[in-house]
Amino acid sequence: MPMDELLSRAMPHSPEAEQAVLGSMLIDADCIKDVMDRLQPQDFYLRQNREIFETIYSMFIYSKPIDGVTVAREMEKAGVYREDTRAYLLQLMEVTPTSANVLEYAGIIRDKALLRSMAKAAGDIAAMVQEGVGNAGEILASAEQKIYAIRQGRGSQEMTHVGVVVEEVMDQLAKLTAGAEPPGLSTGLSAVDRKINGLNKSDLLLLAARPGMGKTSMALNVALSVAKATPEKTVAVFSLEMSKEQLVTRLLANEGLIENTRLATGNLRESDWEKIAQAASVLNRTNIRIDDNPLLTVADMNAKCRRLENLGLVVIDYLQLMTSAGGRSYSGENRQQAVADISRMLKIMAKELQVPVLCLSQLSRANEKREDKRPMLSDLRESGAIEQDADIVLFLYRDDYYNEDSEKRNIAECIVAKNRHGETGKVELRWMPEYTAFSTLENRYEEE
């Protein structure tokens, strides 16, 4: 059997479908945008077809006219033009009588590309097992990651052409200039949204405070706000400290504005029951998923999140309670290493899942020794790495927690100590202790 036939049998592909799609794009520029939504250059198996598609792709992004002649010229400029290129382009246009079935052919190409990605992943996994790199748990995590990358529509090792990204950035800029809302999901607190531009894909946000400042309440505020605003999205909450029941009690208090102490003691009035019923029906309509297993590792969380459809946000309460992979507990000096590993993995998880990850963190007591007790980046417990990995670091501070006669009764400061997308500064929020909830203060906040 000739070598090229052997190779062509090796990987699934359809030369006819590839030619039909390219021919359709050349004879009918209208169908190009539909094809661009569905296919990437690497979906084409045959090199010449891939080069033609790449050329059309970049011409499309820069709104250049596309036909047999212009494509040939661009291919010459790009240095991918061969003697038979012009003849091949003409042949593609001749063998494609109509562009009517272009999307069916695009579907076939996508399907074959998916099969090739699976074959490659299976080969990689088999090789890892044969070579014995790492223990079974690590190989399993790596295998899941490869399959997940295919499901997400990106081959784990593929590199993206800058033109593809340019198009996404242009779209984003157009939305921003049109005066749309901040690009990310809303935290439910407009003053905070303005400061950090909302919760953005692949961001690791760290919300840190001393115990008792309302970290969990703030995180639940955000989770509930996202879940209510985008009911089609799933919000995953990993609660390493509170049980599911405690957490949902908090959510009910928060949504229904029911006093927490009444919910805790069961000392409820008739009117409270009405509020609870309303709050419960709001919660039922959201897609919040809760896991309260205190022994979860980042790898566990990552695996669970991958299985959730349409994930929008991940909330973790809280960092220092997490065990690092392998369940080892670190003590003293090594604890810093563990927290560094965990925060690094959380950032990778945010990038991989392409959703914001909001992680809570406990602060050291350093601030309590200072005159001004507002937290600083250096107070992050076992810090350094956490500060480095996080895109945004928020601190919560309530003056009335330390000063009985503070004039800022029930006012919390949300201090933006690090912000990869903009400026730092602080925002004042109203703290409603009886409902363990935050809301926006009507007055504007002053800049430091």
Disulfide bonds with the S-S distance in Angstrom:
none
